[in-house]
Amino acid sequence: MSVEQRLEAVEIDLKELRVEVGGLRILGEKYAEDIGKVAEVQSHHGKKLEEISEALAPLAQIRDFIACVAANHELRIQAIEKHTGIPR
């Protein structure tokens, strides 16, 4: 193989390499854009989850509330039954 043939082969390889690098650059830009969108969605979902958690926080005390109301409610029922003579 002559020097000219080798040089021509190297030039062809270089052109192919440039095309592949260009494709990788475009792909990298696309992935960067997609990653940015995913991060934005995750951030939004994180904020919404935090809002939901804050909205549900009062329910953490519901067990105490029910225990208090149920006990008082039972006493009220007993008092009404006693007062009216309605058997259970």
Residue pairs with C-beta under 8 A, 6 or more apart in sequence:
1 9
80 86
81 87
81 88
